[in-house]
Amino acid sequence: MTTITVQVPRALERRLRPFRERLPELLERGLREIMAEESGAFHDENTIIETLTSNPTPEQVLALRPSPQLQARVSDLLARSKRGEISSQEEAELERYLTLEHLVRLAKGHAAQQMSDLP
């Protein structure tokens, strides 16, 4: 393990104090979130959720696609999960993605049915 010294504002230090023993975990989670934001994964999730909750047309639902970055992240998490090399936080992330994928599949099935019912 390596020691890192970081200067933080006093208010942040007070908020961090109860988590002193969990600082490595806190940093890992924060880093993972920032990396996901930069890769577009969170952007994809938010875009998909916003689309599904905006009363979209069937065409808009059928056009939903994850970015290559999100596809790569999910593939990586799935592969590592199968090998038993995934943390509990990553397992939760994977479950969130799989739940979102399931909702999109349901919405696409519904949209396809609506399209086939049109005259």
C-alpha positions as CSV (number, residue, x, y, z in Angstrom):
1,M,0.0,0.0,0.0
2,T,1.2,3.5,-0.8
3,T,0.7,6.6,1.3
4,I,-0.7,9.7,-0.4
5,T,-1.0,13.1,1.3
6,V,-3.8,15.3,0.1
7,Q,-4.8,18.8,1.2
8,V,-8.6,19.4,1.4
9,P,-10.8,22.2,2.6
10,R,-11.7,22.0,6.3
11,A,-15.4,21.4,5.5
12,L,-14.5,18.4,3.3
13,E,-12.2,17.1,6.0
14,R,-15.1,17.1,8.5
15,R,-17.3,15.3,6.0
16,L,-14.6,12.7,5.3
17,R,-13.7,12.1,9.0
18,P,-16.4,9.4,9.6
19,F,-15.1,7.5,6.6
20,R,-11.4,7.6,7.5
21,E,-11.0,3.9,7.4
22,R,-12.8,3.6,4.1
23,L,-10.9,6.4,2.2
24,P,-9.3,4.0,-0.3
25,E,-12.8,2.6,-1.2
26,L,-14.2,6.1,-1.4
27,L,-11.4,7.2,-3.7
28,E,-11.9,4.1,-5.8
29,R,-15.6,4.7,-6.2
30,G,-15.1,8.3,-7.0
31,L,-12.5,7.5,-9.6
32,R,-14.7,4.8,-11.2
33,E,-17.5,7.3,-11.5
34,I,-15.3,10.0,-13.0
35,M,-13.9,7.5,-15.5
36,A,-17.4,6.3,-16.4
37,E,-18.5,9.9,-17.0
38,E,-15.5,10.5,-19.2
39,S,-16.1,7.3,-21.2
40,G,-19.7,8.3,-21.8
41,A,-21.3,5.5,-19.8
42,F,-23.3,7.8,-17.5
43,H,-24.2,10.0,-20.4
44,D,-25.6,6.9,-22.2
45,E,-27.6,5.9,-19.2
46,N,-29.1,9.3,-18.7
47,T,-29.8,9.7,-22.4
48,I,-31.6,6.4,-22.5
49,I,-33.6,7.1,-19.3
50,E,-34.5,10.6,-20.5
51,T,-35.7,9.2,-23.9
52,L,-37.8,6.4,-22.3
53,T,-39.4,8.9,-19.9
54,S,-40.2,11.6,-22.4
55,N,-43.1,9.9,-24.1
56,P,-41.0,9.0,-27.2
57,T,-42.4,7.9,-30.5
58,P,-41.9,4.2,-31.4
59,E,-39.2,5.3,-33.9
60,Q,-37.3,7.1,-31.2
61,V,-37.4,4.0,-28.9
62,L,-36.3,1.7,-31.8
63,A,-33.4,4.0,-32.5
64,L,-32.0,3.7,-29.0
65,R,-28.4,2.3,-29.1
66,P,-25.7,2.3,-26.5
67,S,-22.4,4.0,-27.4
68,P,-19.4,1.8,-28.2
69,Q,-17.9,2.9,-24.9
70,L,-20.9,1.6,-22.9
71,Q,-20.9,-1.6,-25.0
72,A,-17.2,-2.1,-24.2
73,R,-17.8,-1.4,-20.5
74,V,-20.6,-3.9,-20.3
75,S,-18.7,-6.5,-22.2
76,D,-15.7,-6.1,-19.9
77,L,-17.8,-6.3,-16.8
78,L,-19.6,-9.5,-18.1
79,A,-16.3,-11.2,-19.0
80,R,-14.7,-10.3,-15.6
81,S,-17.9,-11.4,-13.8
82,K,-17.8,-14.8,-15.5
83,R,-14.1,-15.2,-14.3
84,G,-15.0,-14.1,-10.8
85,E,-12.8,-11.0,-11.1
86,I,-15.4,-8.3,-10.3
87,S,-15.8,-6.2,-7.2
88,S,-19.2,-5.8,-5.5
89,Q,-19.4,-2.2,-6.8
90,E,-18.7,-3.4,-10.3
91,E,-21.3,-6.1,-9.9
92,A,-23.9,-3.4,-8.9
93,E,-22.8,-1.4,-11.9
94,L,-23.3,-4.4,-14.2
95,E,-26.7,-5.1,-12.7
96,R,-27.8,-1.5,-13.3
97,Y,-26.7,-1.8,-17.0
98,L,-28.5,-5.2,-17.4
99,T,-31.7,-3.8,-15.8
100,L,-31.5,-0.8,-18.2
101,E,-31.0,-3.1,-21.1
102,H,-34.0,-5.2,-20.1
103,L,-36.2,-2.1,-19.9
104,V,-35.0,-0.9,-23.3
105,R,-35.8,-4.4,-24.8
106,L,-39.3,-4.2,-23.3
107,A,-39.8,-0.7,-24.7
108,K,-38.5,-1.8,-28.1
109,G,-40.9,-4.7,-28.1
110,H,-43.8,-2.4,-27.3
111,A,-42.7,0.1,-29.9
112,A,-42.4,-2.6,-32.6
113,Q,-45.9,-3.8,-31.7
114,Q,-47.2,-0.2,-32.0
115,M,-45.5,0.1,-35.4
116,S,-47.1,-3.1,-36.7
117,D,-50.5,-2.0,-35.5
118,L,-50.4,1.1,-37.7
119,P,-52.5,1.0,-40.9
